[in-house]
Amino acid sequence: MTAIIVRSVIVIGILILIHELGHFLLARWAGVGVERFSIGFGPVLLRWRGRETEYCLSAIPLGGYVKMMGEENPLESATPMPWDPAKAFALKPLWARFLIVFAGPGMNFVLAAVIFMIVLGAIGRPVWPAVIGRVTEGTPAATVGLRTADRVVAVDGRPVEYWEDLDRAVAASGGRPLELTVQRDGTQLKVTVMPRPTAVRDPIFKEERTVWDVGAGPRLVPQIGAVSPSSPAEKAGIQPGDLVVAVSGQPVFTPDELMQAIQKRPGQSFELTVERAGKPETVMVTANRVKEKGPLGQEQEVGRIGVSIVTRTVSYAPYSPPAAVWYGVVRTWDMTVLTTKGFWKIVSGQIPLSNLGGPVQIASEIGRQADEGLASLAVFTAVISVNLAVLNLLPVPMLDGGHLLFFLIEGVLGRPLSVRKRELAQQVGFVLLMLIMVLALYNDLVRIDAFRIFK
């Protein structure tokens, strides 16, 4: 537990430091004086004074702040301000104030992109061989005789090394026939397969989309990433790191197949065949009944056993430095879109508020990622950095996005909102943030079954 707390404080501290450093550096660049630069809130644990700025380390490591000179316009204040007007934040041009406030979230985006670049360039992306796992009956792959364990070595004469190469070729086919060169039992054969449009569900938001598909999936190994306390999985003896090879005697080849197999069994008891320490074991688990919204908004009942499912990584393929830079930016953008979409779905009620996580869940995940290695922890830090940036850009008073909204209104009206209106908005924003924090913490406590003492 101590190790998890220490790791969490370090990770969150880095994210806060980078965020506040963005505000600080842009303020200095714009000629704004900075009175205090604080990491954390509450009682000051450590402080030292520079030529102009007091630097503080405070007791509550859940945020930080940069206190700038003249944050309120002196024309709106009844008392004289003891600082040089040339260094006043409120007297700077609107564009400079906008950049100073945006710089905090902006630095979190930069941090995420840099982490992705380093990981993709030094370690690479996880890749899996182009070996076929499940072949669905009645699909183009089954029609031409493709089998489990077949390795695709070429598509239309172009070599295929990883499953992502095959996936990309099928996705880009537009439905035209593809000639696959397949290696089977030491021999090669060629088959021509016709991709067909197939509706698939997004594993995160459960949205349906249409893709080109041949009816064959990769041969992956679903792995248990984490087990929730007091869940059906924990009661059944399932452990993090278990490799799941079958459900009710039927092989599963991907995390998605395993998830679907569990979802189809609400309230049912069934066998899970897992591989643990190189040895197969069979456990009996009973799935909970959980109601969720289907792709058309209808409510449906699905099974849940309280685990996170990941894919066992076989190997990594590093990018060249230019490609790592490009894909680092792409990954950051994709994660930004995903996070923004998630926030919108929570606000609009499409995703239950119970999915909102707080400091306990973040700390738990930091601990799990750290156990998997430095690369996993770095990538998770990048993901949290993007989440922090998007959260701060929400147009809620008390957040950076709320200040940016005030600046946009000022730009449209040609004058700032009155002090009274800004104060009222800040009060509403404070209450809203407190409610969100309480809800997130409550969800965390429910996940760890902290209320069992009242049962």
URCOR-V38159 format. One record per pair of residues at least 6 apart in sequence whose ideal C-beta (glycine too) atoms are under 6 Angstrom apart, sorted by sequence separation. I is the first residue (numbers start at 1). J is the second residue. D is the distance in whole Angstrom. If there is no record, write none. Layout:
# URCOR-V38159
[[I & J & D] [I & J & D]]
This chain:
# URCOR-V38159
[[85 & 91 & 6] [135 & 141 & 5] [154 & 160 & 6] [160 & 166 & 5] [227 & 233 & 5] [252 & 258 & 5] [294 & 300 & 5] [345 & 351 & 4] [395 & 401 & 5] [396 & 402 & 5] [410 & 416 & 5] [27 & 34 & 6] [48 & 55 & 5] [74 & 81 & 5] [135 & 142 & 5] [153 & 160 & 6] [182 & 189 & 6] [201 & 208 & 6] [227 & 234 & 5] [274 & 281 & 6] [369 & 376 & 4] [370 & 377 & 5] [392 & 399 & 5] [394 & 401 & 5] [152 & 160 & 5] [291 & 299 & 5] [319 & 327 & 6] [369 & 377 & 5] [392 & 400 & 4] [393 & 401 & 4] [47 & 56 & 5] [181 & 190 & 5] [199 & 208 & 5] [273 & 282 & 5] [24 & 34 & 6] [291 & 301 & 6] [292 & 302 & 6] [395 & 405 & 4] [46 & 57 & 4] [70 & 81 & 6] [135 & 146 & 5] [179 & 190 & 6] [180 & 191 & 5] [199 & 210 & 6] [200 & 211 & 6] [227 & 238 & 6] [271 & 282 & 5] [272 & 283 & 5] [369 & 380 & 4] [44 & 56 & 5] [45 & 57 & 5] [289 & 301 & 6] [290 & 302 & 6] [24 & 37 & 6] [70 & 83 & 6] [179 & 192 & 5] [180 & 193 & 6] [197 & 210 & 5] [198 & 211 & 6] [227 & 240 & 6] [271 & 284 & 6] [272 & 285 & 6] [44 & 58 & 5] [45 & 59 & 6] [69 & 83 & 4] [132 & 146 & 6] [152 & 166 & 5] [155 & 169 & 4] [224 & 238 & 6] [226 & 240 & 6] [244 & 258 & 5] [247 & 261 & 4] [290 & 304 & 5] [177 & 192 & 5] [178 & 193 & 6] [198 & 213 & 4] [269 & 284 & 6] [37 & 53 & 6] [42 & 58 & 5] [43 & 59 & 5] [132 & 148 & 6] [224 & 240 & 6] [287 & 303 & 3] [288 & 304 & 5] [41 & 58 & 5] [42 & 59 & 4] [73 & 90 & 4] [177 & 194 & 5] [195 & 212 & 4] [269 & 286 & 4] [36 & 54 & 5] [37 & 55 & 5] [38 & 56 & 4] [39 & 57 & 5] [40 & 58 & 3] [42 & 60 & 4] [69 & 87 & 5] [70 & 88 & 3] [71 & 89 & 5] [72 & 90 & 6] [132 & 150 & 5] [224 & 242 & 4] [287 & 305 & 5] [34 & 53 & 5] [41 & 60 & 4] [69 & 88 & 6] [70 & 89 & 5] [195 & 214 & 5] [268 & 287 & 6] [38 & 58 & 6] [40 & 60 & 5] [70 & 90 & 5] [131 & 151 & 5] [175 & 195 & 6] [223 & 243 & 5] [285 & 305 & 5] [40 & 61 & 5] [68 & 89 & 4] [193 & 214 & 5] [266 & 287 & 6] [17 & 39 & 6] [41 & 63 & 6] [130 & 152 & 4] [173 & 195 & 5] [221 & 243 & 5] [222 & 244 & 5] [248 & 270 & 5] [265 & 287 & 5] [267 & 289 & 5] [16 & 39 & 6] [155 & 178 & 6] [156 & 179 & 5] [248 & 271 & 6] [266 & 289 & 4] [39 & 64 & 5] [155 & 180 & 6] [170 & 195 & 5] [262 & 287 & 6] [38 & 64 & 5] [38 & 65 & 5] [154 & 181 & 4] [246 & 273 & 4] [402 & 429 & 6] [152 & 180 & 5] [153 & 181 & 5] [245 & 273 & 5] [397 & 425 & 4] [398 & 426 & 6] [37 & 66 & 6] [397 & 426 & 5] [130 & 160 & 5] [152 & 182 & 6] [153 & 183 & 5] [222 & 252 & 6] [244 & 274 & 5] [245 & 275 & 6] [36 & 67 & 4] [398 & 429 & 4] [34 & 66 & 6] [35 & 67 & 5] [150 & 182 & 5] [151 & 183 & 4] [242 & 274 & 4] [243 & 275 & 4] [397 & 429 & 3] [398 & 430 & 5] [130 & 163 & 5] [220 & 253 & 6] [222 & 255 & 4] [396 & 429 & 5] [34 & 68 & 6] [35 & 69 & 6] [150 & 184 & 5] [219 & 253 & 5] [220 & 254 & 5] [242 & 276 & 5] [127 & 162 & 4] [128 & 163 & 5] [266 & 301 & 5] [398 & 433 & 6] [32 & 68 & 5] [33 & 69 & 4] [130 & 166 & 5] [217 & 253 & 6] [222 & 258 & 4] [266 & 302 & 6] [217 & 254 & 6] [266 & 303 & 4] [265 & 303 & 4] [173 & 212 & 6] [263 & 302 & 4] [263 & 303 & 5] [27 & 68 & 6] [171 & 212 & 6] [262 & 303 & 5] [24 & 66 & 5] [170 & 212 & 5] [23 & 66 & 4] [262 & 305 & 6] [20 & 64 & 5] [170 & 214 & 6] [20 & 66 & 5] [237 & 283 & 5] [144 & 191 & 4] [236 & 283 & 5] [339 & 386 & 6] [13 & 61 & 6] [16 & 64 & 4] [339 & 387 & 5] [12 & 61 & 6] [144 & 193 & 5] [236 & 285 & 4] [259 & 309 & 6] [336 & 386 & 6] [340 & 390 & 6] [258 & 309 & 6] [335 & 386 & 5] [339 & 390 & 5] [9 & 61 & 5] [140 & 193 & 5] [232 & 285 & 5] [33 & 87 & 3] [140 & 194 & 5] [232 & 286 & 5] [255 & 309 & 4] [32 & 87 & 6] [163 & 218 & 4] [140 & 196 & 6] [232 & 288 & 6] [255 & 311 & 5] [32 & 89 & 5] [30 & 92 & 6] [30 & 96 & 4] [30 & 100 & 6] [146 & 216 & 6] [233 & 305 & 4] [26 & 99 & 6] [27 & 100 & 5] [141 & 214 & 5] [232 & 305 & 4] [233 & 306 & 5] [26 & 100 & 5] [140 & 214 & 5] [141 & 215 & 4] [232 & 306 & 6] [233 & 307 & 5] [140 & 215 & 6] [141 & 216 & 4] [231 & 306 & 2] [139 & 215 & 2] [26 & 103 & 4] [228 & 306 & 4] [136 & 215 & 4] [23 & 103 & 6] [227 & 307 & 5] [22 & 103 & 4] [23 & 104 & 5] [135 & 216 & 5] [22 & 104 & 5] [226 & 308 & 5] [358 & 440 & 3] [134 & 217 & 5] [224 & 307 & 5] [225 & 308 & 4] [358 & 441 & 5] [361 & 444 & 5] [22 & 106 & 6] [132 & 216 & 5] [133 & 217 & 5] [356 & 440 & 5] [360 & 444 & 4] [19 & 104 & 5] [22 & 107 & 3] [133 & 218 & 6] [225 & 310 & 4] [133 & 219 & 4] [358 & 444 & 4] [208 & 295 & 5] [222 & 309 & 5] [223 & 310 & 5] [356 & 443 & 6] [19 & 107 & 6] [131 & 219 & 4] [18 & 107 & 5] [19 & 108 & 5] [223 & 312 & 4] [354 & 443 & 6] [128 & 218 & 6] [220 & 311 & 5] [221 & 312 & 4] [128 & 220 & 6] [18 & 111 & 5] [134 & 253 & 5] [133 & 253 & 3] [226 & 368 & 6] [128 & 314 & 5] [126 & 313 & 4] [127 & 315 & 6] [126 & 316 & 6] [127 & 317 & 5] [124 & 316 & 4] [123 & 316 & 5] [124 & 317 & 5] [124 & 318 & 4] [121 & 319 & 6] [120 & 319 & 5] [121 & 321 & 6] [121 & 324 & 3] [120 & 324 & 4] [117 & 324 & 5] [120 & 327 & 5] [117 & 325 & 5] [120 & 328 & 6] [117 & 328 & 3] [116 & 328 & 4] [113 & 328 & 5] [116 & 331 & 4] [113 & 329 & 5] [113 & 332 & 4] [229 & 448 & 5] [230 & 449 & 4] [112 & 332 & 5] [229 & 449 & 5] [123 & 375 & 5] [119 & 375 & 6] [119 & 378 & 6] [119 & 379 & 6] [115 & 378 & 5] [116 & 382 & 6] [115 & 382 & 4] [112 & 382 & 4] [112 & 385 & 4] [111 & 385 & 5] [112 & 386 & 5] [108 & 385 & 5] [108 & 388 & 5] [109 & 389 & 5] [108 & 389 & 4] [105 & 389 & 4] [105 & 392 & 5] [105 & 393 & 5] [105 & 400 & 6] [104 & 400 & 5] [101 & 400 & 5] [101 & 403 & 5] [101 & 404 & 6] [98 & 407 & 5] [94 & 407 & 6] [94 & 411 & 6] [76 & 419 & 5] [8 & 363 & 4] [11 & 366 & 5] [8 & 366 & 5] [4 & 363 & 6] [7 & 366 & 5] [4 & 367 & 4] [7 & 370 & 5] [11 & 381 & 5] [15 & 385 & 6] [15 & 388 & 6]]
